[in-house]
Every structure is written in structure tokens, then in C-alpha cells.
């Protein structure tokens, strides 16, 4: 039984009815991706210039 992390998280939200966690985690994920790609990519002047 190998479940993906996303599927397990969705099942957790359905069982515990803690839907307010989803937007918080999505924002944290987006910020993490921006920091990761913004620090070591040629696109960093475009990200920080906005």
C-alpha cells in the first residue's frame, strides 16, 4: 500500500474537516517555490524587480 502524500493529505482533510489548512499550505508551497527558483535562476531579476 503505497499512497501518495497528496492523496493522504486530502483524505486527512476530509476526515478531520480542517479545510482551513489547505490555503495555508498552498501559500507556503508557492512561497517556497519562489524562494527556491528566485535565488538560483536567471529569472531572479524578473521576480525581484516586480
Secondary structure, 3 states (H helix, E strand, C coil): CCCCHHHHHHHHHHHHCCCHHHHHHHHHHHHHHHHHHHHCCCCHHHHHHC
